[in-house]
Amino acid sequence: MEQKLKNQQGTIDQLHVKNEEMKEECLNVIKKQIQLHMMQETFDSVYSNTLKIEENGLVVVLVGTHGHSEVRGRNSYSSGINRIKFQIEKMLSNQWISFGVLSQSTPMASNSYNSPPFYG
């Protein structure tokens, strides 16, 4: 009887170890998937000669003084919740800025904010 209990305890211990290994494997798969979705957004293209992309796409600088411009990011997003952080370091009181979502198939233009597929 005592040997049978030891065997059962050994089996339970093996199952516990196997269960922990499976949990660890699942967590690793989830971590890899999350890391895939944590993309760093950078600026990629400009429609205007009044904007300039610098610092490997991390900074956009206004180099002109008049007219509307458009700058787009490198990545495209088709679903889910996507968060992109911006920092505006300097902006004059007579300037304005708009952030929005726009179909990738929409041609770049100085007034994209007025186009029907623009959301922002």
N, CA, C and O of each residue as an XYZ file, in Angstrom:
480
protein
N       0.820     -1.189      0.000
C       0.000      0.000      0.000
C       0.871      1.263      0.000
O       0.617      2.211     -0.743
N       1.898      1.250      0.847
C       2.790      2.399      0.941
C       3.506      2.650     -0.388
O       3.682      3.798     -0.796
N       3.913      1.581     -1.054
C       4.581      1.709     -2.358
C       3.623      2.297     -3.395
O       4.020      3.113     -4.227
N       2.369      1.876     -3.334
C       1.365      2.382     -4.269
C       1.163      3.890     -4.077
O       1.040      4.625     -5.056
N       1.128      4.356     -2.811
C       0.992      5.780     -2.520
C       2.202      6.566     -3.021
O       2.061      7.675     -3.536
N       3.406      5.976     -2.863
C       4.617      6.638     -3.358
C       4.574      6.765     -4.877
O       4.961      7.794     -5.432
N       4.102      5.714     -5.547
C       3.995      5.749     -7.010
C       2.999      6.826     -7.459
O       3.246      7.563     -8.414
N       1.871      6.898     -6.747
C       0.869      7.906     -7.088
C       1.413      9.316     -6.861
O       1.179     10.218     -7.665
N       2.142      9.496     -5.756
C       2.736     10.805     -5.473
C       3.753     11.163     -6.552
O       3.829     12.315     -6.980
N       4.530     10.181     -6.989
C       5.502     10.408     -8.063
C       4.810     10.817     -9.349
O       5.282     11.709    -10.055
N       3.700     10.174     -9.656
C       2.934     10.517    -10.857
C       2.371     11.931    -10.747
O       2.402     12.694    -11.712
N       1.862     12.275     -9.577
C       1.330     13.623     -9.348
C       2.436     14.663     -9.507
O       2.224     15.708    -10.121
N       3.616     14.379     -8.955
C       4.745     15.301     -9.081
C       5.144     15.483    -10.548
O       5.436     16.599    -10.979
N       5.155     14.397    -11.306
C       5.500     14.474    -12.731
C       4.472     15.315    -13.492
O       4.830     16.120    -14.352
N       3.199     15.119    -13.167
C       2.145     15.900    -13.818
C       2.278     17.383    -13.480
O       2.069     18.249    -14.329
N       2.629     17.657    -12.226
C       2.809     19.049    -11.812
C       3.956     19.698    -12.593
O       3.829     20.827    -13.066
N       5.065     18.988    -12.724
C       6.213     19.504    -13.477
C       5.824     19.727    -14.932
O       6.159     20.758    -15.514
N       5.119     18.766    -15.522
C       4.686     18.872    -16.917
C       3.749     20.073    -17.087
O       3.857     20.818    -18.061
N       2.841     20.253    -16.142
C       1.910     21.377    -16.181
C       2.667     22.710    -16.127
O       2.345     23.636    -16.872
N       3.661     22.808    -15.258
C       4.462     24.031    -15.153
C       5.233     24.286    -16.445
O       5.352     25.431    -16.879
N       5.756     23.228    -17.061
C       6.478     23.373    -18.328
C       5.540     23.879    -19.423
O       5.919     24.728    -20.229
N       4.321     23.355    -19.448
C       3.347     23.782    -20.450
C       2.957     25.246    -20.236
O       2.825     26.000    -21.200
N       2.774     25.647    -18.980
C       2.439     27.042    -18.688
C       3.560     27.968    -19.150
O       3.307     29.016    -19.744
N       4.797     27.571    -18.871
C       5.947     28.382    -19.272
C       6.028     28.498    -20.791
O       6.318     29.571    -21.320
N       5.774     27.405    -21.483
C       5.795     27.409    -22.949
C       4.704     28.330    -23.506
O       4.949     29.091    -24.442
N       3.510     28.259    -22.933
C       2.412     29.131    -23.372
C       2.748     30.599    -23.130
O       2.488     31.442    -23.989
N       3.314     30.909    -21.984
C       3.694     32.289    -21.686
C       4.743     32.803    -22.666
O       4.697     33.962    -23.079
N       5.687     31.942    -23.036
C       6.708     32.351    -24.005
C       6.090     32.662    -25.359
O       6.493     33.622    -26.016
N       5.116     31.862    -25.787
C       4.435     32.110    -27.058
C       3.684     33.438    -26.995
O       3.743     34.228    -27.937
N       2.985     33.686    -25.898
C       2.235     34.937    -25.733
C       3.188     36.130    -25.729
O       2.909     37.143    -26.370
N       4.309     36.023    -25.012
C       5.280     37.117    -24.970
C       5.805     37.433    -26.363
O       5.947     38.602    -26.723
N       6.093     36.402    -27.146
C       6.592     36.617    -28.506
C       5.543     37.330    -29.354
O       5.881     38.222    -30.132
N       4.276     36.948    -29.212
C       3.217     37.591    -29.984
C       3.052     39.046    -29.577
O       2.851     39.909    -30.432
N       3.134     39.326    -28.302
C       3.010     40.704    -27.830
C       4.167     41.538    -28.360
O       3.964     42.672    -28.796
N       5.372     40.992    -28.326
C       6.527     41.736    -28.815
C       6.397     42.038    -30.300
O       6.855     43.086    -30.756
N       5.782     41.141    -31.061
C       5.588     41.384    -32.479
C       4.705     42.598    -32.719
O       4.878     43.305    -33.712
N       3.762     42.845    -31.822
C       2.820     43.938    -31.995
C       3.313     45.254    -31.393
O       2.657     46.285    -31.546
N       4.443     45.230    -30.721
C       4.986     46.448    -30.139
C       5.979     47.062    -31.126
O       7.189     47.048    -30.898
N       5.455     47.592    -32.211
C       6.294     48.185    -33.240
C       6.570     49.639    -32.894
O       5.724     50.331    -32.328
N       7.744     50.079    -33.238
C       8.043     51.499    -33.064
C       7.646     52.216    -34.343
O       8.107     51.875    -35.432
N       6.804     53.190    -34.198
C       6.366     53.963    -35.359
C       7.394     55.043    -35.652
O       7.928     55.678    -34.743
N       7.657     55.235    -36.915
C       8.523     56.321    -37.357
C       7.845     57.026    -38.522
O       7.004     56.448    -39.210
N       8.217     58.264    -38.731
C       7.695     58.998    -39.880
C       8.418     58.513    -41.128
O       9.621     58.250    -41.106
N       7.661     58.401    -42.218
C       8.219     57.773    -43.411
C       8.152     58.650    -44.657
O       9.093     58.665    -45.451
N       7.065     59.371    -44.836
C       6.917     60.140    -46.075
C       6.258     61.489    -45.794
O       5.450     61.636    -44.877
N       6.631     62.459    -46.612
C       6.162     63.836    -46.448
C       5.572     64.321    -47.760
O       6.117     64.057    -48.831
N       4.449     65.034    -47.670
C       3.890     65.714    -48.837
C       4.004     67.207    -48.569
O       3.111     67.804    -47.968
N       5.079     67.797    -49.006
C       5.285     69.228    -48.814
C       6.782     69.491    -48.782
O       7.580     68.598    -48.502
N       7.140     70.710    -49.070
C       8.540     71.080    -48.881
C       8.710     71.908    -47.613
O       9.760     72.513    -47.395
N       7.676     71.932    -46.779
C       7.757     72.690    -45.528
C       8.057     71.805    -44.321
O       8.239     72.307    -43.211
N       8.110     70.488    -44.535
C       8.436     69.560    -43.456
C       9.681     68.768    -43.822
O       9.953     68.502    -44.993
N      10.426     68.399    -42.793
C      11.636     67.607    -42.997
C      11.685     66.511    -41.934
O      11.523     66.784    -40.745
N      11.909     65.269    -42.371
C      12.029     64.140    -41.439
C      13.496     64.024    -41.026
O      14.395     64.039    -41.867
N      13.720     63.909    -39.712
C      15.082     63.810    -39.178
C      15.174     62.692    -38.150
O      14.174     62.072    -37.786
N      16.393     62.452    -37.695
C      16.686     61.482    -36.632
C      16.062     60.121    -36.912
O      15.345     59.562    -36.082
N      16.351     59.607    -38.091
C      15.878     58.275    -38.505
C      14.363     58.130    -38.427
O      13.858     57.067    -38.065
N      13.649     59.172    -38.758
C      12.198     59.111    -38.799
C      11.502     59.392    -37.487
O      10.278     59.289    -37.409
N      12.244     59.741    -36.458
C      11.634     59.995    -35.153
C      11.182     61.445    -34.973
O      10.393     61.742    -34.076
N      11.671     62.334    -35.812
C      11.388     63.762    -35.654
C      10.951     64.351    -36.990
O      11.508     64.029    -38.040
N       9.946     65.217    -36.928
C       9.545     66.003    -38.098
C       9.707     67.468    -37.711
O       9.237     67.908    -36.662
N      10.382     68.212    -38.581
C      10.669     69.618    -38.315
C      10.006     70.468    -39.391
O      10.062     70.147    -40.578
N       9.383     71.546    -38.961
C       8.807     72.516    -39.892
C       9.937     73.411    -40.397
O      10.591     74.098    -39.611
N      10.163     73.400    -41.708
C      11.244     74.204    -42.280
C      10.712     75.332    -43.159
O      11.478     76.192    -43.595
N       9.422     75.333    -43.419
C       8.797     76.401    -44.198
C       7.885     77.208    -43.307
O       7.758     76.933    -42.114
N       7.255     78.199    -43.886
C       6.418     79.066    -43.058
C       4.962     79.118    -43.477
O       4.139     79.688    -42.762
N       4.627     78.541    -44.613
C       3.229     78.647    -45.035
C       2.785     77.371    -45.751
O       3.605     76.578    -46.214
N       1.487     77.200    -45.826
C       0.913     76.063    -46.537
C       0.646     74.873    -45.633
O       1.158     74.777    -44.518
N      -0.167     73.979    -46.151
C      -0.493     72.752    -45.435
C       0.472     71.651    -45.850
O       1.008     71.665    -46.958
N       0.687     70.700    -44.952
C       1.614     69.600    -45.199
C       1.005     68.308    -44.695
O       0.022     68.315    -43.954
N       1.588     67.220    -45.097
C       1.171     65.912    -44.586
C       2.416     65.073    -44.366
O       3.348     65.091    -45.171
N       2.418     64.343    -43.269
C       3.482     63.383    -42.995
C       2.814     62.087    -42.561
O       1.834     62.108    -41.817
N       3.336     60.972    -43.021
C       2.752     59.666    -42.682
C       3.784     58.779    -42.006
O       4.992     58.923    -42.196
N       3.259     57.858    -41.213
C       4.113     56.893    -40.543
C       4.478     55.734    -41.448
O       3.880     55.541    -42.507
N       5.459     54.973    -41.023
C       5.953     53.838    -41.791
C       5.012     52.628    -41.703
O       4.799     51.937    -42.699
N       4.465     52.380    -40.547
C       3.652     51.179    -40.335
C       2.218     51.395    -40.791
O       1.732     52.523    -40.864
N       1.555     50.289    -41.096
C       0.123     50.363    -41.392
C      -0.612     49.506    -40.375
O      -0.094     48.491    -39.911
N      -1.802     49.919    -40.040
C      -2.596     49.274    -39.002
C      -3.952     48.927    -39.589
O      -4.610     49.773    -40.195
N      -4.369     47.682    -39.410
C      -5.638     47.268    -40.005
C      -6.677     46.858    -38.971
O      -7.862     46.764    -39.288
N      -6.246     46.613    -37.743
C      -7.221     46.216    -36.727
C      -6.616     46.413    -35.343
O      -5.426     46.689    -35.196
N      -7.455     46.266    -34.353
C      -6.990     46.334    -32.980
C      -6.890     47.756    -32.461
O      -7.281     48.714    -33.127
N      -6.363     47.863    -31.268
C      -6.141     49.153    -30.633
C      -4.656     49.457    -30.761
O      -3.814     48.687    -30.298
N      -4.346     50.560    -31.379
C      -2.958     50.946    -31.603
C      -2.710     52.297    -30.956
O      -3.468     53.245    -31.158
N      -1.651     52.373    -30.184
C      -1.319     53.620    -29.493
C       0.006     54.148    -30.034
O       1.003     53.430    -30.100
N      -0.011     55.394    -30.409
C       1.194     56.054    -30.897
C       1.355     57.327    -30.080
O       0.429     58.133    -29.998
N       2.509     57.511    -29.484
C       2.753     58.696    -28.657
C       3.472     59.759    -29.478
O       4.394     59.466    -30.238
N       3.027     60.995    -29.305
C       3.631     62.144    -29.967
C       4.076     63.141    -28.910
O       3.492     63.234    -27.831
N       5.101     63.867    -29.237
C       5.530     64.968    -28.384
C       5.719     66.189    -29.273
O       6.536     66.177    -30.194
N       4.968     67.226    -28.994
C       5.089     68.477    -29.741
C       5.951     69.405    -28.898
O       5.545     69.827    -27.815
N       7.127     69.717    -29.390
C       8.063     70.519    -28.603
C       7.881     72.015    -28.802
O       8.113     72.799    -27.882
N       7.467     72.413    -29.994
C       7.308     73.844    -30.235
C       6.274     74.049    -31.326
O       6.312     73.398    -32.370
N       5.336     74.976    -31.066
C       4.322     75.293    -32.054
C       3.869     76.732    -31.819
O       3.552     77.118    -30.694
N       3.843     77.503    -32.870
C       3.435     78.904    -32.750
C       1.922     79.013    -32.591
O       1.188     78.097    -32.963
N       1.463     80.113    -32.050
C       0.033     80.277    -31.777
C      -0.813     80.355    -33.047
O      -2.013     80.085    -32.997
N      -0.221     80.715    -34.176
C      -0.999     80.802    -35.414
C      -0.905     79.524    -36.258
O      -1.321     79.519    -37.417
N      -0.366     78.455    -35.693
C      -0.256     77.172    -36.391
C      -1.251     76.180    -35.803
O      -1.710     76.342    -34.673
N      -1.580     75.154    -36.579
C      -2.448     74.092    -36.080
C      -1.922     72.758    -36.582
O      -1.154     72.689    -37.542
N      -2.351     71.715    -35.914
C      -1.899     70.371    -36.253
C      -3.076     69.418    -36.096
O      -3.930     69.612    -35.231
N      -3.116     68.408    -36.918
C      -4.195     67.422    -36.863
C      -3.587     66.031    -36.920
O      -2.664     65.783    -37.696
N      -4.100     65.126    -36.101
C      -3.686     63.729    -36.129
C      -4.886     62.907    -36.544
O      -5.993     63.137    -36.057
N      -4.685     61.958    -37.430
C      -5.823     61.158    -37.853
C      -5.419     59.842    -38.479
O      -4.240     59.533    -38.653
N      -6.441     59.084    -38.806
C      -6.288     57.793    -39.469
C      -6.757     57.974    -40.899
O      -7.788     58.595    -41.159
N      -5.993     57.426    -41.813
C      -6.296     57.591    -43.224
C      -5.951     56.304    -43.952
O      -4.943     55.667    -43.647
N      -6.769     55.926    -44.899
C      -6.502     54.727    -45.683
C      -5.159     54.849    -46.390
O      -4.806     55.907    -46.910
N      -4.429     53.761    -46.398
C      -3.125     53.734    -47.048
C      -3.246     53.998    -48.554
O      -2.304     54.478    -49.183
N      -4.401     53.685    -49.117
C      -4.596     53.868    -50.557
C      -4.929     55.322    -50.932
O      -4.938     55.668    -52.113
N      -5.197     56.158    -49.945
C      -5.483     57.568    -50.223
C      -4.186     58.281    -50.591
O      -3.217     58.235    -49.835
N      -4.164     58.936    -51.743
C      -2.939     59.638    -52.146
C      -2.597     60.760    -51.165
O      -3.482     61.387    -50.583
N      -1.312     60.996    -50.996
C      -0.879     62.094    -50.135
C      -1.277     63.417    -50.780
O      -1.224     63.571    -52.000
N      -1.675     64.365    -49.940
C      -2.085     65.685    -50.421
C      -1.935     66.689    -49.288
O      -1.820     66.310    -48.122
N      -1.938     67.939    -49.627
C      -1.795     68.970    -48.592
C      -3.060     69.119    -47.753
O      -3.021     69.692    -46.664
N      -4.177     68.605    -48.256
C      -5.443     68.733    -47.519
C      -6.103     67.378    -47.260
O      -7.323     67.256    -47.373
N      -5.324     66.378    -46.921
C      -5.878     65.041    -46.643
C      -6.894     65.055    -45.514
O      -7.795     64.218    -45.480
N      -6.759     65.987    -44.599
C      -7.693     66.092    -43.476
C      -9.119     66.374    -43.950
O     -10.066     66.160    -43.194
N      -9.289     66.845    -45.172
C     -10.616     67.108    -45.743
C     -11.176     65.928    -46.530
O     -12.335     65.962    -46.942
N     -10.384     64.897    -46.745
C     -10.852     63.776    -47.570
C     -11.807     62.883    -46.781
O     -11.648     62.737    -45.569
N     -12.799     62.283    -47.448
C     -13.803     61.459    -46.762
C     -13.237     60.315    -45.911
O     -13.798     60.033    -44.852
N     -12.151     59.642    -46.324
C     -11.692     58.536    -45.474
C     -10.882     58.971    -44.254
O     -10.482     58.123    -43.457
N     -10.631     60.268    -44.088
C      -9.848     60.751    -42.946
C     -10.686     60.668    -41.676
O     -11.844     61.083    -41.661
N     -10.094     60.129    -40.612
C     -10.777     60.053    -39.326
C      -9.822     60.579    -38.270
O      -8.752     60.008    -38.056
N     -10.195     61.642    -37.624
C      -9.305     62.168    -36.594
C      -9.869     63.378    -35.924
O      -9.237     63.940    -35.030
